[in-house]
Amino acid sequence: MAHPVRPRARLRPGWWFDTLNIGLMGLFALLILYPFWQVIILSFSTALEATSLGFHFWPKTWSLEAYKFLFSYDAITRPYLNSILRTVSGTALELLFTVLAAYPLAKRELPFRNTVTMYFIIPMFFSGGLIPSYLLIKSLGLLDNFLVLILPGAVAIFSIIIMRNYLMSLDVALEESALIDGAGYWTILFRIILPVSMPVLATVALWGAVGHWNAWFDAMIYIRDRDLTVIQVIMREMLTSVSQQYNDLALSENAKQAELSLSNVRSGITLLSIGPIVLIYPWLQKYFIKGIMMGSLKG
């Protein structure tokens, strides 16, 4: 008895496009991930391997000299905690002011609404400069004060505009039904508007957290007390210190005997600097893109 002939499996139409697309996206992801992996490898490599040319996929000899050097500073713990405190408190205050400013500006019936909006937008393009800012901070008594790291950035104008546009895209029936039931504007804001605004709130929070965590110039200018400075300033000093040490060693023709190189320290500082943000971002990513898109719908 002859066996029935099975029909040949046909490839789905467009299979070549899907295969090519997956291959290109995989290559693109590799190009993005490799520099980050390179930083990790260099931070755990020896000085000789870190200064050698070529690709580094895995260290031949694992070394913790970079991290020993970074944590050898006795004053590193307090600035790290200061950076965390600044990021948390600064982001929370920025969110509060963003919501309180964007919610009224989203009301089309607000008197002088366009004038107030223009008043907010002008400082996005023009600023007083460094010297007037320093004199203002000094006159307010904020020099060597931890509040100088939080208060000047409490009002983020771009975040207010994004939040305002998002609130304008919400259905007005949400507020109208609550007003009919006797709810006040504060109740509507905190019980109705904010719960449905999580995407844009998460986006603004991520922007604020990244900005506060990476900021170092204001701390370098306004803070002289080492107990009030942030970790970014300390790491900058570390990088300057090891750079000078390595240059001196290179001049003495003993650079190959160094246990630590600039690449080791830079990579270690990079990982310590971006660590908290990298841990936070995956939790906010699902809100980030949605908040950006919805916050840019209306003007």
PERAGI-V969053 format. One record per residue. N is the residue number from 1. RES is the residue in one small letter. PHI is phi in degrees with one decimal (none if undefined). OMEGA is omega as a letter, one per 20 degrees, with the letter a starting at -180 (none if undefined). D_FIRST is the distance of its C-alpha to the first C-alpha in Angstrom with 2 decimals. Layout:
n->N res->RES phi->PHI omega->OMEGA d_first->D_FIRST
n->N res->RES phi->PHI omega->OMEGA d_first->D_FIRST
This chain:
n->1 res->m phi->none omega->a d_first->0.00
n->2 res->a phi->-75.2 omega->r d_first->3.78
n->3 res->h phi->-76.6 omega->r d_first->6.47
n->4 res->p phi->-67.1 omega->a d_first->9.28
n->5 res->v phi->-81.1 omega->r d_first->12.28
n->6 res->r phi->-79.4 omega->r d_first->15.19
n->7 res->p phi->-68.8 omega->r d_first->18.47
n->8 res->r phi->-67.9 omega->r d_first->21.17
n->9 res->a phi->-68.4 omega->a d_first->23.89
n->10 res->r phi->-95.6 omega->r d_first->26.98
n->11 res->l phi->-72.1 omega->r d_first->30.36
n->12 res->r phi->-63.2 omega->r d_first->32.81
n->13 res->p phi->-58.1 omega->r d_first->35.49
n->14 res->g phi->85.4 omega->a d_first->38.58
n->15 res->w phi->-62.9 omega->a d_first->36.97
n->16 res->w phi->-66.6 omega->r d_first->39.09
n->17 res->f phi->-67.7 omega->r d_first->42.24
n->18 res->d phi->-62.9 omega->r d_first->41.49
n->19 res->t phi->-63.8 omega->r d_first->40.76
n->20 res->l phi->-63.8 omega->a d_first->43.93
n->21 res->n phi->-64.6 omega->r d_first->45.93
n->22 res->i phi->-63.7 omega->r d_first->44.90
n->23 res->g phi->-63.0 omega->r d_first->45.72
n->24 res->l phi->-66.3 omega->r d_first->49.10
n->25 res->m phi->-66.4 omega->r d_first->49.98
n->26 res->g phi->-64.7 omega->r d_first->49.10
n->27 res->l phi->-64.7 omega->r d_first->51.32
n->28 res->f phi->-63.7 omega->r d_first->54.06
n->29 res->a phi->-63.8 omega->r d_first->53.95
n->30 res->l phi->-64.8 omega->r d_first->54.21
n->31 res->l phi->-64.3 omega->r d_first->57.23
n->32 res->i phi->-79.7 omega->a d_first->58.87
n->33 res->l phi->-78.1 omega->a d_first->58.15
n->34 res->y phi->-61.9 omega->r d_first->59.03
n->35 res->p phi->-58.1 omega->r d_first->62.79
n->36 res->f phi->-66.7 omega->r d_first->62.97
n->37 res->w phi->-64.1 omega->r d_first->61.16
n->38 res->q phi->-61.8 omega->r d_first->63.56
n->39 res->v phi->-63.1 omega->r d_first->66.50
n->40 res->i phi->-62.0 omega->a d_first->65.14
n->41 res->i phi->-64.7 omega->a d_first->64.61
n->42 res->l phi->-65.0 omega->a d_first->68.05
n->43 res->s phi->-68.8 omega->a d_first->69.77
n->44 res->f phi->-107.6 omega->a d_first->68.44
n->45 res->s phi->-96.8 omega->r d_first->68.94
n->46 res->t phi->-77.4 omega->a d_first->71.91
n->47 res->a phi->-63.4 omega->a d_first->74.51
n->48 res->l phi->-65.0 omega->a d_first->73.54
n->49 res->e phi->-72.3 omega->a d_first->69.87
n->50 res->a phi->-68.8 omega->a d_first->70.74
n->51 res->t phi->-90.6 omega->r d_first->72.97
n->52 res->s phi->-81.0 omega->a d_first->70.52
n->53 res->l phi->-80.2 omega->r d_first->68.61
n->54 res->g phi->107.1 omega->r d_first->64.85
n->55 res->f phi->-80.4 omega->r d_first->62.16
n->56 res->h phi->-123.1 omega->r d_first->62.34
n->57 res->f phi->-96.0 omega->a d_first->59.07
n->58 res->w phi->-160.0 omega->a d_first->60.28
n->59 res->p phi->-70.2 omega->r d_first->63.77
n->60 res->k phi->-69.6 omega->r d_first->64.23
n->61 res->t phi->-132.0 omega->r d_first->67.01
n->62 res->w phi->-76.8 omega->a d_first->67.35
n->63 res->s phi->-138.6 omega->r d_first->70.89
n->64 res->l phi->-110.1 omega->a d_first->72.64
n->65 res->e phi->-61.6 omega->a d_first->75.86
n->66 res->a phi->-63.2 omega->a d_first->75.44
n->67 res->y phi->-75.6 omega->r d_first->75.16
n->68 res->k phi->-62.9 omega->r d_first->77.95
n->69 res->f phi->-66.7 omega->a d_first->80.14
n->70 res->l phi->-64.9 omega->a d_first->79.27
n->71 res->f phi->-89.4 omega->r d_first->79.93
n->72 res->s phi->-75.6 omega->r d_first->83.03
n->73 res->y phi->-73.9 omega->a d_first->84.96
n->74 res->d phi->-68.0 omega->a d_first->86.67
n->75 res->a phi->-94.4 omega->a d_first->86.96
n->76 res->i phi->-86.5 omega->a d_first->83.26
n->77 res->t phi->-69.6 omega->a d_first->82.53
n->78 res->r phi->-62.4 omega->r d_first->85.05
n->79 res->p phi->-61.4 omega->r d_first->84.04
n->80 res->y phi->-65.0 omega->r d_first->80.36
n->81 res->l phi->-66.3 omega->r d_first->81.26
n->82 res->n phi->-62.8 omega->r d_first->83.44
n->83 res->s phi->-65.0 omega->r d_first->80.53
n->84 res->i phi->-64.8 omega->r d_first->78.37
n->85 res->l phi->-63.3 omega->r d_first->81.25
n->86 res->r phi->-62.9 omega->a d_first->81.90
n->87 res->t phi->-64.4 omega->a d_first->78.28
n->88 res->v phi->-68.2 omega->a d_first->77.92
n->89 res->s phi->-69.4 omega->r d_first->81.32
n->90 res->g phi->-65.3 omega->r d_first->81.33
n->91 res->t phi->-67.4 omega->r d_first->77.91
n->92 res->a phi->-62.8 omega->r d_first->78.86
n->93 res->l phi->-66.7 omega->r d_first->82.13
n->94 res->e phi->-64.0 omega->r d_first->80.45
n->95 res->l phi->-61.4 omega->a d_first->77.94
n->96 res->l phi->-61.6 omega->a d_first->80.82
n->97 res->f phi->-67.7 omega->r d_first->82.85
n->98 res->t phi->-63.7 omega->r d_first->79.83
n->99 res->v phi->-66.1 omega->a d_first->79.01
n->100 res->l phi->-66.9 omega->r d_first->82.68
n->101 res->a phi->-87.6 omega->a d_first->83.17
n->102 res->a phi->-75.3 omega->a d_first->79.92
n->103 res->y phi->-62.8 omega->r d_first->79.95
n->104 res->p phi->-65.8 omega->a d_first->83.26
n->105 res->l phi->-67.6 omega->r d_first->82.40
n->106 res->a phi->-79.1 omega->r d_first->79.24
n->107 res->k phi->-85.3 omega->a d_first->81.49
n->108 res->r phi->-67.5 omega->a d_first->82.17
n->109 res->e phi->-86.7 omega->a d_first->85.32
n->110 res->l phi->-67.6 omega->r d_first->86.85
n->111 res->p phi->-62.7 omega->r d_first->90.24
n->112 res->f phi->56.5 omega->a d_first->90.45
n->113 res->r phi->-61.9 omega->a d_first->86.77
n->114 res->n phi->-67.0 omega->r d_first->86.32
n->115 res->t phi->-65.5 omega->r d_first->89.55
n->116 res->v phi->-64.7 omega->r d_first->88.51
n->117 res->t phi->-61.7 omega->r d_first->85.09
n->118 res->m phi->-64.0 omega->r d_first->86.83
n->119 res->y phi->-60.7 omega->r d_first->89.14
n->120 res->f phi->-74.0 omega->a d_first->86.11
n->121 res->i phi->-75.0 omega->a d_first->84.45
n->122 res->i phi->-54.3 omega->r d_first->87.51
n->123 res->p phi->-64.6 omega->r d_first->87.54
n->124 res->m phi->-68.3 omega->a d_first->83.94
n->125 res->f phi->-111.1 omega->a d_first->85.35
n->126 res->f phi->-130.2 omega->r d_first->88.91
n->127 res->s phi->-133.2 omega->a d_first->90.28
n->128 res->g phi->-74.6 omega->a d_first->93.74
n->129 res->g phi->102.3 omega->a d_first->92.94
n->130 res->l phi->-70.1 omega->a d_first->93.19
n->131 res->i phi->-65.6 omega->r d_first->96.99
n->132 res->p phi->-60.5 omega->r d_first->97.49
n->133 res->s phi->-64.5 omega->r d_first->94.59
n->134 res->y phi->-63.7 omega->r d_first->96.19
n->135 res->l phi->-64.3 omega->r d_first->99.58
n->136 res->l phi->-66.5 omega->r d_first->98.03
n->137 res->i phi->-62.4 omega->r d_first->96.28
n->138 res->k phi->-67.1 omega->r d_first->99.55
n->139 res->s phi->-66.4 omega->r d_first->101.60
n->140 res->l phi->-82.8 omega->r d_first->99.21
n->141 res->g phi->72.8 omega->a d_first->99.72
n->142 res->l phi->-100.0 omega->r d_first->96.06
n->143 res->l phi->-66.6 omega->a d_first->96.58
n->144 res->d phi->55.1 omega->r d_first->95.37
n->145 res->n phi->-127.8 omega->a d_first->93.89
n->146 res->f phi->-61.9 omega->r d_first->90.25
n->147 res->l phi->-65.9 omega->r d_first->90.23
n->148 res->v phi->-67.1 omega->r d_first->90.57
n->149 res->l phi->-84.3 omega->a d_first->86.91
n->150 res->i phi->-115.6 omega->a d_first->85.80
n->151 res->l phi->-64.3 omega->a d_first->88.22
n->152 res->p phi->-61.5 omega->r d_first->88.22
n->153 res->g phi->-103.4 omega->a d_first->84.45
n->154 res->a phi->-69.2 omega->r d_first->84.34
n->155 res->v phi->-104.8 omega->r d_first->84.05
n->156 res->a phi->-99.8 omega->a d_first->81.00
n->157 res->i phi->-65.6 omega->a d_first->81.42
n->158 res->f phi->-63.1 omega->r d_first->77.97
n->159 res->s phi->-65.4 omega->r d_first->76.39
n->160 res->i phi->-63.6 omega->r d_first->78.69
n->161 res->i phi->-64.4 omega->r d_first->77.55
n->162 res->i phi->-63.2 omega->r d_first->73.86
n->163 res->m phi->-64.4 omega->r d_first->74.52
n->164 res->r phi->-60.7 omega->a d_first->76.60
n->165 res->n phi->-63.0 omega->r d_first->73.91
n->166 res->y phi->-65.9 omega->a d_first->71.33
n->167 res->l phi->-65.1 omega->r d_first->73.62
n->168 res->m phi->-68.7 omega->a d_first->74.27
n->169 res->s phi->-83.8 omega->r d_first->70.54
n->170 res->l phi->-75.1 omega->r d_first->70.42
n->171 res->d phi->-69.6 omega->a d_first->70.58
n->172 res->v phi->-67.2 omega->r d_first->74.23
n->173 res->a phi->-64.7 omega->r d_first->73.15
n->174 res->l phi->-60.6 omega->a d_first->72.75
n->175 res->e phi->-76.3 omega->a d_first->76.49
n->176 res->e phi->-61.7 omega->r d_first->77.64
n->177 res->s phi->-66.1 omega->r d_first->76.00
n->178 res->a phi->-70.0 omega->r d_first->77.49
n->179 res->l phi->-64.3 omega->r d_first->80.93
n->180 res->i phi->-63.2 omega->r d_first->80.81
n->181 res->d phi->-78.0 omega->r d_first->80.11
n->182 res->g phi->96.5 omega->r d_first->83.22
n->183 res->a phi->-77.1 omega->r d_first->81.76
n->184 res->g phi->-89.0 omega->a d_first->83.91
n->185 res->y phi->-66.4 omega->r d_first->82.89
n->186 res->w phi->-65.6 omega->r d_first->82.77
n->187 res->t phi->-64.7 omega->r d_first->80.46
n->188 res->i phi->-63.1 omega->a d_first->78.25
n->189 res->l phi->-63.8 omega->a d_first->78.13
n->190 res->f phi->-86.4 omega->a d_first->77.26
n->191 res->r phi->-106.0 omega->a d_first->75.15
n->192 res->i phi->-121.2 omega->a d_first->73.28
n->193 res->i phi->-70.5 omega->a d_first->73.51
n->194 res->l phi->-64.3 omega->r d_first->72.99
n->195 res->p phi->-60.6 omega->r d_first->69.91
n->196 res->v phi->-91.4 omega->a d_first->68.07
n->197 res->s phi->-109.1 omega->a d_first->69.41
n->198 res->m phi->-58.6 omega->r d_first->67.70
n->199 res->p phi->-59.3 omega->a d_first->65.82
n->200 res->v phi->-73.5 omega->r d_first->69.03
n->201 res->l phi->-64.1 omega->r d_first->71.01
n->202 res->a phi->-65.2 omega->r d_first->68.53
n->203 res->t phi->-64.2 omega->r d_first->68.74
n->204 res->v phi->-63.4 omega->r d_first->72.54
n->205 res->a phi->-63.0 omega->r d_first->72.57
n->206 res->l phi->-65.4 omega->r d_first->70.37
n->207 res->w phi->-60.0 omega->a d_first->72.63
n->208 res->g phi->-63.9 omega->a d_first->75.71
n->209 res->a phi->-65.4 omega->r d_first->74.37
n->210 res->v phi->-64.4 omega->r d_first->73.35
n->211 res->g phi->-62.9 omega->a d_first->76.69
n->212 res->h phi->-69.7 omega->a d_first->78.78
n->213 res->w phi->-68.0 omega->a d_first->76.85
n->214 res->n phi->-84.9 omega->a d_first->77.11
n->215 res->a phi->-69.6 omega->r d_first->80.75
n->216 res->w phi->-143.9 omega->a d_first->83.34
n->217 res->f phi->-66.3 omega->a d_first->85.93
n->218 res->d phi->-65.8 omega->r d_first->87.75
n->219 res->a phi->-67.0 omega->r d_first->87.98
n->220 res->m phi->-69.1 omega->a d_first->89.37
n->221 res->i phi->-84.4 omega->a d_first->92.05
n->222 res->y phi->-96.7 omega->a d_first->93.10
n->223 res->i phi->-112.1 omega->r d_first->92.56
n->224 res->r phi->-112.6 omega->r d_first->94.81
n->225 res->d phi->-75.2 omega->a d_first->94.32
n->226 res->r phi->-65.5 omega->r d_first->91.60
n->227 res->d phi->-77.3 omega->a d_first->90.75
n->228 res->l phi->-110.0 omega->a d_first->89.82
n->229 res->t phi->-77.1 omega->a d_first->87.79
n->230 res->v phi->-111.9 omega->a d_first->83.99
n->231 res->i phi->-66.6 omega->a d_first->81.49
n->232 res->q phi->-64.5 omega->r d_first->80.87
n->233 res->v phi->-67.4 omega->r d_first->84.52
n->234 res->i phi->-63.8 omega->a d_first->84.40
n->235 res->m phi->-67.3 omega->r d_first->81.24
n->236 res->r phi->-64.1 omega->r d_first->82.89
n->237 res->e phi->-65.9 omega->r d_first->85.81
n->238 res->m phi->-61.4 omega->a d_first->83.51
n->239 res->l phi->-64.1 omega->r d_first->81.84
n->240 res->t phi->-65.3 omega->a d_first->85.25
n->241 res->s phi->-65.9 omega->a d_first->86.42
n->242 res->v phi->-69.8 omega->r d_first->83.56
n->243 res->s phi->-63.7 omega->r d_first->83.75
n->244 res->q phi->-66.2 omega->r d_first->87.40
n->245 res->q phi->-63.1 omega->a d_first->86.72
n->246 res->y phi->-70.3 omega->r d_first->83.94
n->247 res->n phi->-65.1 omega->r d_first->86.12
n->248 res->d phi->-63.2 omega->r d_first->88.94
n->249 res->l phi->-69.1 omega->r d_first->86.64
n->250 res->a phi->-67.0 omega->r d_first->85.30
n->251 res->l phi->-66.2 omega->r d_first->88.87
n->252 res->s phi->-88.8 omega->r d_first->89.56
n->253 res->e phi->60.7 omega->r d_first->86.60
n->254 res->n phi->-121.7 omega->a d_first->84.93
n->255 res->a phi->-63.5 omega->a d_first->82.16
n->256 res->k phi->-69.6 omega->r d_first->79.45
n->257 res->q phi->-89.4 omega->a d_first->80.96
n->258 res->a phi->-68.9 omega->r d_first->80.64
n->259 res->e phi->-87.7 omega->a d_first->78.51
n->260 res->l phi->-142.1 omega->r d_first->78.05
n->261 res->s phi->-122.4 omega->r d_first->77.44
n->262 res->l phi->-61.8 omega->a d_first->77.70
n->263 res->s phi->-63.9 omega->r d_first->73.92
n->264 res->n phi->-60.5 omega->a d_first->73.59
n->265 res->v phi->-67.3 omega->r d_first->76.19
n->266 res->r phi->-60.9 omega->a d_first->74.95
n->267 res->s phi->-67.0 omega->r d_first->71.40
n->268 res->g phi->-63.2 omega->r d_first->72.66
n->269 res->i phi->-63.6 omega->r d_first->74.90
n->270 res->t phi->-61.6 omega->a d_first->72.06
n->271 res->l phi->-66.6 omega->r d_first->69.84
n->272 res->l phi->-66.6 omega->a d_first->72.71
n->273 res->s phi->-75.5 omega->a d_first->73.65
n->274 res->i phi->-93.6 omega->a d_first->70.30
n->275 res->g phi->-53.1 omega->a d_first->69.05
n->276 res->p phi->-60.7 omega->a d_first->70.14
n->277 res->i phi->-68.2 omega->r d_first->68.99
n->278 res->v phi->-64.0 omega->r d_first->65.55
n->279 res->l phi->-73.5 omega->a d_first->65.23
n->280 res->i phi->-81.3 omega->a d_first->66.39
n->281 res->y phi->-57.5 omega->a d_first->64.44
n->282 res->p phi->-57.5 omega->a d_first->60.91
n->283 res->w phi->-76.2 omega->a d_first->62.32
n->284 res->l phi->-105.3 omega->a d_first->63.85
n->285 res->q phi->-62.0 omega->a d_first->61.24
n->286 res->k phi->-65.8 omega->r d_first->59.43
n->287 res->y phi->-90.1 omega->a d_first->62.77
n->288 res->f phi->-63.6 omega->a d_first->64.01
n->289 res->i phi->-65.8 omega->r d_first->61.97
n->290 res->k phi->-62.7 omega->r d_first->62.09
n->291 res->g phi->-66.8 omega->r d_first->65.85
n->292 res->i phi->-65.0 omega->a d_first->66.44
n->293 res->m phi->-66.0 omega->a d_first->64.49
n->294 res->m phi->-74.7 omega->r d_first->66.05
n->295 res->g phi->-79.1 omega->a d_first->69.50
n->296 res->s phi->-114.7 omega->a d_first->69.52
n->297 res->l phi->-77.4 omega->a d_first->68.64
n->298 res->k phi->-118.4 omega->r d_first->72.15
n->299 res->g phi->-120.9 omega->none d_first->75.50
